[in-house]
């Protein structure tokens, strides 16, 4: 899954691209081997400012209209707002990627269900401004799994079919670095307990900064490659990344290692 941020304050991409530039980026990611594109109009990094419905729509819809008309791969919208999801599904998106796991907007599940879309449910606690205050775990994999199971139940209660749901353990969201590493290490446990395909999004995130001696986000692609490899070997079904061309190579080699591993066990 290639990341296409259309925000003015993306932690990893910088300035907001024009619709034409965003289309060029989308086409280049597709050509590089992306299977999915994820367009986001609101930064959800820690301490990010909230964006109004109107502003998010103004950022996302012009880009989505262009991208959906020109790419052949499915397009996801990274939003927790029912209004953005509804308009995006009408404009060509087929996946909604909700960082809140249906905790922020109670109407979102019904919008996804009525639109026949797929739904990514990410694990988090709290909002961007205070998520680290909730980063308190006795057993991070057990608690993340339990809370993702609760999110699946919310989605099914809203009418979303179970087979349309993907889960994301939320690397970096309401998790200190040791928790994010713990989630990556324990991904087989989470996958087994939750029983749905798993998306992992480690790309350029700050949990790597200590191990990488404080490197800036744009300098974390080698660290991302290690995290992506670990995720694939641990059973991840989708990885969400910025540097698609490079990470396609990483994923293909990791997948081959995983295939061989099943033969020698």
C-alpha positions in Angstrom: 0.0 0.0 0.0 1.6 3.3 -1.2 1.0 6.3 1.0 -0.2 9.5 -0.8 -0.5 12.3 1.8 -2.3 15.5 0.7 -1.7 17.4 3.8 0.5 20.5 4.3 2.1 19.0 7.5 2.9 15.4 6.7 5.7 14.3 9.0 7.3 12.2 6.2 6.3 13.9 2.9 6.4 17.6 3.6 4.4 20.1 1.6 0.9 19.3 0.2 1.1 18.3 -3.4 -1.2 19.8 -6.1 -3.8 17.4 -7.6 -1.7 17.1 -10.7 1.5 16.3 -8.7 -0.5 13.8 -6.5 -1.6 12.0 -9.7 2.0 11.8 -10.9 3.0 10.3 -7.5 0.1 7.8 -7.6 1.0 6.7 -11.1 4.6 6.3 -10.2 3.7 4.2 -7.1 1.4 2.0 -9.3 4.2 1.6 -11.8 6.6 0.7 -9.1 4.4 -2.2 -7.9 2.0 -0.8 -5.4 -1.1 -3.0 -5.1 -3.1 -0.3 -3.2 -3.0 3.5 -2.7 -3.9 5.2 0.5 -4.8 8.9 0.3 -4.9 11.0 3.5 -6.1 14.5 4.0 -5.4 14.8 7.8 -2.3 14.1 9.6 -2.9 11.8 12.6 0.7 11.9 14.0 1.0 12.6 17.7 0.1 16.2 18.6 -1.3 16.9 15.1 -4.0 19.5 14.9 -7.5 18.3 14.0 -8.8 19.2 10.5 -12.4 20.2 9.8 -14.7 18.1 7.6 -14.7 20.9 4.9 -11.0 21.2 4.8 -10.4 17.5 4.6 -12.9 17.2 1.8 -11.2 20.1 -0.1 -7.9 18.4 0.2 -8.9 14.8 -0.7 -11.7 14.9 -3.3 -9.9 16.7 -6.1 -7.0 14.3 -5.8 -9.2 11.3 -5.4 -11.2 12.2 -8.5 -8.0 12.4 -10.6 -6.4 9.3 -9.1 -9.4 7.0 -9.3 -9.9 7.9 -13.0 -6.3 7.0 -13.9 -5.0 4.1 -11.8 -6.1 0.5 -12.0 -5.4 -0.5 -8.4 -7.9 0.1 -5.5 -7.8 3.4 -3.7 -8.2 3.8 0.1 -9.0 6.9 2.0 -7.4 7.4 5.3 -10.1 9.1 7.4 -12.1 8.7 10.5 -14.9 11.0 9.4 -18.2 9.5 8.1 -18.7 12.6 5.8 -15.3 12.2 4.2 -15.8 8.5 3.8 -19.2 8.9 2.2 -18.0 11.5 -0.4 -14.9 9.5 -1.1 -16.8 6.3 -1.8 -19.0 8.3 -4.2 -15.8 9.6 -5.9 -14.1 6.3 -6.5 -12.5 5.0 -3.3 -13.2 1.4 -2.3 -11.5 1.1 1.1 -11.8 3.3 4.2 -8.7 3.2 6.5 -9.9 4.3 9.9 -7.1 5.1 12.4 -9.6 5.1 15.3 -11.0 1.6 14.9 -14.5 3.2 14.8 -14.1 5.0 18.0 -14.1 8.7 16.8 -17.2 8.8 14.5 -20.0 6.5 15.4 -21.6 6.9 11.9 -18.6 5.7 10.0 -19.3 2.0 10.2 -22.8 2.4 8.6 -21.3 4.5 5.8 -18.8 1.8 5.0 -21.4 -0.9 5.1 -23.9 0.9 2.9 -21.1 1.7 0.4 -20.0 -2.0 0.2 -16.4 -0.9 1.0 -13.6 -2.6 2.7 -12.6 -1.3 6.1 -9.2 -1.1 7.8 -9.5 -0.9 11.6 -6.4 0.5 13.3 -5.6 0.2 17.0 -5.1 3.4 19.0 -6.1 5.0 22.3 -7.1 8.6 22.8 -6.6 11.3 20.2 -3.5 12.7 18.6 -3.0 15.3 21.3 -3.0 12.8 24.2 -2.4 9.3 22.8 0.9 8.8 24.7 -0.9 9.3 28.0 -2.7 6.0 27.2 0.4 4.1 26.2 0.3 1.9 29.3 0.3 -1.9 28.7 0.9 -5.0 30.8 1.0 -7.2 27.7 0.9 -5.1 24.5 0.1 -7.9 22.1 -2.7 -9.3 24.2 -4.3 -5.8 24.8 -3.9 -4.7 21.2 -5.5 -8.0 20.1 -8.4 -7.7 22.5 -9.1 -4.1 21.4 -8.9 -5.0 17.7 -11.5 -7.8 18.4 -13.7 -5.1 20.0 -13.3 -2.9 16.9 -14.3 -5.8 14.6 -17.4 -6.3 16.7 -18.3 -2.6 16.3 -17.9 -2.9 12.6 -20.0 -6.0 12.3 -22.7 -4.4 14.5 -22.8 -1.5 12.0 -23.3 -4.0 9.1 -19.7 -4.3 7.8 -19.2 -8.0 6.7 -16.3 -9.7 8.6 -14.7 -10.6 5.3 -14.4 -6.9 4.4 -12.3 -6.1 7.5 -8.6 -5.7 7.8 -6.9 -4.8 11.1 -3.8 -2.7 11.8 -2.1 -2.9 15.2 -1.2 0.8 15.0 2.6 1.0 15.1 3.4 4.3 16.9 -0.2 5.1 17.9 -0.6 5.2 21.6 2.5 3.2 21.8 6.0 4.1 23.0 8.9 2.7 21.0 9.2 -0.5 23.0 5.5 -1.1 22.5 5.8 -0.7 18.7 8.8 -3.1 18.6 6.7 -5.5 20.8 3.9 -5.4 18.4 6.2 -6.2 15.5 7.8 -9.0 17.4 4.4 -10.4 18.5 2.6 -10.0 15.2 2.0 -13.8 14.8 0.1 -13.7 18.2 -2.0 -10.7 17.1 -2.8 -12.3 13.7 -3.8 -15.6 15.2 -6.0 -14.1 17.9 -7.8 -11.5 15.7 -8.3 -13.8 12.7 -8.4 -11.2 10.0 -5.7 -10.0 7.5 -3.2 -7.6 9.1 -1.9 -4.3 7.7 1.3 -3.0 9.2 2.4 0.6 8.8 5.9 1.2 10.2 7.1 3.6 7.4 9.5 6.3 8.6 7.9 6.4 12.0 9.5 7.9 15.1 9.7 4.6 17.0 12.9 3.9 15.0 14.6 7.1 15.9 16.5 5.8 19.0 17.8 2.8 17.2 18.7 5.1 14.2 20.4 7.7 16.4 17.8 10.4 15.9 17.6 10.3 12.1 14.8 12.5 10.6 11.8 10.8 9.0 13.0 11.1 5.5 16.2 9.3 6.5 14.5 6.2 7.9 13.9 4.1 4.8 16.6 1.6 5.7 15.1 1.2 9.1 11.7 0.9 7.5 13.1 -1.9 5.3 14.0 -3.8 8.4 10.6 -3.3 10.0 8.8 -4.3 6.7 10.9 -7.4 6.5 10.0 -8.3 10.1 6.4 -7.7 9.4 6.3 -9.9 6.3 8.2 -12.7 8.0 5.7 -12.5 10.9 2.7 -12.9 8.6 1.6 -9.4 7.6 -0.7 -9.3 4.6 -0.3 -5.6 3.7 2.5 -3.1 4.4 1.8 0.6 4.1 4.9 2.5 2.9 6.2 5.8 1.5 9.1 4.5 -0.7 7.1 2.0 -2.8 9.9 1.2 -5.4 12.4 0.3 -2.7 9.9 -1.5 -0.4 8.5 -3.7 -3.2 12.0 -5.2 -3.5 12.1 -5.7 0.3 8.7 -7.3 0.3 9.4 -9.7 -2.6 12.6 -11.0 -1.0 11.0 -11.3 2.5 8.0 -13.2 0.9 10.4 -15.6 -0.7 12.1 -16.2 2.6 8.7 -16.8 4.2 7.8 -19.3 1.5 11.0 -21.2 2.0 10.5 -21.2 5.7 7.3 -23.1 5.4 9.1 -25.8 3.5 11.8 -26.4 6.1 9.6 -26.5 9.2 
